Amino acid sequence: MSTEIDVPRLRQLALIVRHRSFSKAAESMGISQPALSKNIRSLERSLGVQLLERGRFGAMPTAFGLALVRHADSIDAELRSASEEIEALREARGGHTCIGCGPSEATRLLPTALSRLRDSSPGIHVTILYGLNAALMPMVKHGEVDFALSSIPARCPDPDLKQLRLHEDRAAVIARRGHPLLARREPLTAADLIDQHWILATKVELERLALDQVFVEAGLAPPQDPIETTSAVLMKTLVMQSDFLTFLPRELVYWEERGGFLAPLNLIGPSWHRNVGVTMRARAGLNPAAQVLIETLQEVGKEFES
C-alpha cells in the first residue's frame, strides 16, 4: 500500500535536519516547538518508521530520515522551478536562474556567455554561486542551484546527476614571467621541478592528482609539503609575486598570460586535459531561463573548441 507524504511536513523535517534542532527549526518557521514535534510524530506514524533521533548532538536523522530529506530538497527545487516557469510565461519576462560556477569557468567562459545573454535576453536574471566541485555537486543534487558549470569526468559517476560537455581545457605548470626556469631553452622534465616551491590545489582535486602522476611516471615523488589551498586567487597571486610554481587549467590563467604576468613551463610529458561542462539533476527539468543560459554556454564552448 502506498503512503501519501505531506509536503509541508517533509519541508519541516528537512529544516530540523538542517538546524539539528526542533527549537531552531520551529523558530525559523514561526510555529511552536510542540506543534512541530506533533507534525513529525504524525509523519512517522503515517510512514511506520522513525525519522529522527534526539541525542547529545541534537536532532539527528535516521537512515529513513536522510532518504526523505534528500527527496525534500529535490521536491522544493522542482516546485521553485515550476513556479518560476509559470511566472515567466504568465508575465512574458525572462525569468531567473541560479547556477554554480568553478574558478576556471568564471574566468572567460561564463563572462562571455553572460555578456551575450544580456544582449539576447535582457530580462533574464542570473545568480552565480562560486565554488569547487566538492561544494558544487551537492548544491546541484539538493536543488540549491539549477546547474553547475565546472570540470566534469568522462562519465558521470552519480546516477542522480547528468552532464553536458561544453569544451576541453588543458593544464600546465605555471610560473611568473621572469622565473629562472622560463629562461631554460631546452624542455624541462619532472626532475627539474623537484626542488621548486609549490602552491597547489588540495589532494582531492583533479589537477593535483594529474600533477602527482607526472612525477610518479618519472619515478619521482610528487611535490612534498606544498602550500595547499582551495583559492585560485591565492595560487595565482603567490606565483606572480614569487618563484613559487603551481599547476592550473590554462583557462584559469588566460588573462594573466595575455597580460604577460604568468606563463606555462615547457614541460616534457603527457599533457593533461579536462572536460568543462554543465551538471544537472538527472530527473529534473530546467526552467526556461536556465535552458537559455545553457544554450548560450554551448555556443561559446563551441567557439573555444574551434
Rosetta blueprint (number, residue, H / E / L):
1 M L
2 S L
3 T L
4 E L
5 I L
6 D L
7 V H
8 P H
9 R H
10 L H
11 R H
12 Q H
13 L H
14 A H
15 L H
16 I H
17 V H
18 R H
19 H H
20 R L
21 S L
22 F H
23 S H
24 K H
25 A H
26 A H
27 E H
28 S H
29 M H
30 G L
31 I L
32 S L
33 Q H
34 P H
35 A H
36 L H
37 S H
38 K H
39 N H
40 I H
41 R H
42 S H
43 L H
44 E H
45 R H
46 S H
47 L H
48 G L
49 V L
50 Q L
51 L L
52 L E
53 E E
54 R E
55 G E
56 R L
57 F L
58 G E
59 A E
60 M E
61 P E
62 T L
63 A H
64 F H
65 G H
66 L H
67 A H
68 L H
69 V H
70 R H
71 H H
72 A H
73 D H
74 S H
75 I H
76 D H
77 A H
78 E H
79 L H
80 R H
81 S H
82 A H
83 S H
84 E H
85 E H
86 I H
87 E H
88 A H
89 L H
90 R H
91 E H
92 A L
93 R L
94 G L
95 G E
96 H E
97 T E
98 C E
99 I E
100 G E
101 C E
102 G L
103 P L
104 S L
105 E L
106 A L
107 T L
108 R L
109 L H
110 L H
111 P H
112 T H
113 A H
114 L H
115 S H
116 R H
117 L H
118 R H
119 D H
120 S H
121 S L
122 P L
123 G L
124 I E
125 H E
126 V E
127 T E
128 I E
129 L E
130 Y E
131 G L
132 L L
133 N H
134 A H
135 A H
136 L H
137 M H
138 P H
139 M H
140 V H
141 K H
142 H L
143 G L
144 E L
145 V L
146 D L
147 F E
148 A E
149 L E
150 S E
151 S E
152 I E
153 P L
154 A L
155 R L
156 C L
157 P L
158 D L
159 P L
160 D L
161 L E
162 K E
163 Q E
164 L E
165 R E
166 L E
167 H E
168 E E
169 D E
170 R E
171 A E
172 A E
173 V E
174 I E
175 A E
176 R E
177 R L
178 G L
179 H L
180 P H
181 L H
182 L H
183 A H
184 R L
185 R L
186 E L
187 P L
188 L E
189 T L
190 A H
191 A H
192 D H
193 L H
194 I L
195 D L
196 Q L
197 H L
198 W E
199 I E
200 L E
201 A L
202 T L
203 K L
204 V L
205 E L
206 L H
207 E H
208 R H
209 L H
210 A H
211 L H
212 D H
213 Q H
214 V H
215 F H
216 V H
217 E H
218 A L
219 G L
220 L L
221 A L
222 P L
223 P L
224 Q L
225 D L
226 P L
227 I E
228 E E
229 T L
230 T L
231 S L
232 A H
233 V H
234 L H
235 M H
236 K H
237 T H
238 L H
239 V H
240 M H
241 Q H
242 S L
243 D L
244 F L
245 L E
246 T E
247 F E
248 L E
249 P E
250 R H
251 E H
252 L H
253 V H
254 Y H
255 W H
256 E H
257 E H
258 R H
259 G L
260 G L
261 F L
262 L E
263 A E
264 P E
265 L L
266 N L
267 L E
268 I L
269 G L
270 P L
271 S L
272 W E
273 H E
274 R E
275 N E
276 V E
277 G E
278 V E
279 T E
280 M E
281 R E
282 A L
283 R L
284 A L
285 G L
286 L L
287 N L
288 P H
289 A H
290 A H
291 Q H
292 V H
293 L H
294 I H
295 E H
296 T H
297 L H
298 Q H
299 E H
300 V H
301 G H
302 K H
303 E H
304 F H
305 E H
306 S L
